[in-house]
Amino acid sequence: MRVDRSFVVMALVFGLLLAAPFVLPLAGNTYLLSLLIKAMLLAIAAISLDLLTGHGGMISLGHAAFVAIGAYAAAIGLESGIENILVLLLLALAVSGLFALVTGALALRTSGVYFLMITLAFGQMTYFTLTSLAPYGGDDGLTLWSLATLFGSDVVQNGGQLYLVVLLTLLATWWGVHRLSASRFGRVLRAARDNPDRTEIIGFSVFRYRLTAYVIAGMIAAVSGLLTMQNAEFVSPALAAWQHSGDLLVVVVLGGLGTRNGAILGAFFLVIAGEVLGSFIQEWRLIYGPLLVLIALYARGGLSHLLLPAAATEQAATEQAATAGAVPAKAGPATIGTARVTGEQAS
């Protein structure tokens, strides 16, 4: 029986993350726990963006808007007297899902650089809308004097087990997006990425599948925003800034587009590299920028391919086998992603 090495790596990573809150306090290093929470929250949002960009081929530069919407929806609900985090979660999902449905229906009528620009525009509209919310801090943001609870328990607060809640959310997001990408929905999404015209011809609505993926990705990002609010005890319009969207896109590309573990590896690399370089130089991005260029030049498949080239090749072959099937003899590379879908629909 062949063992999937990428799963082994993630099992090891999640095992280390699970042990961290029990080991690090013994070593007197609680600051590292806050750093790990920051990396995990970034990874959750990056996984949602990878569903769009890596699997769907939709490059968005406004994805941080969903993080901010999730955070603000929960914060405003909390200020309005709603303290149960499950109710706040439903509120964040509803608001972000509705926003994604409306903006996605408009943005997905474009493609390529036009899609990137219109998502950037929606992201900036969200940013400026949040800065205009004077009752909730405006430009200065909103400090939360009380936090959400779980049926009155502080288990979802920093004084409780917020670290484990974030870790379980990351695990559920990673596993859920992996299962979604391996399903028929994921195969159609990749086929639409490779050849949208052919996918339409064989009977699948590319617009509908892409819009569904857009809404799912937005709602996942909103969960990251809610947990960010709970962790920072503060929300700010900066969460929706295009720079934050740029960081998410860098994380996805850095880790490896469409790879199983790329978003997580990229998120941890960005946070740890920023912390290490920042301890030596204030303008650490002057070093970080050329480092990204080197990785882009010599690790074309991202960190996933650089660290585990065999596993990355194995995953690519598995995905191709899942989506390819019987390909016509004269089919070009762009038709491979749709051939398997064709066979499924015919059956």
Helices and strands as residue ranges (DSSP letters): H 5-23, G 24-27, H 31-50, I 51-55, H 64-79, H 85-107, H 113-131, G 134-136, G 138-140, E 142-143, H 162-182, H 184-194, H 196-201, H 206-232, E 234-235, G 237-240, H 242-255, H 262-278, H 285-298, H 302-307, H 309-324, H 333-346
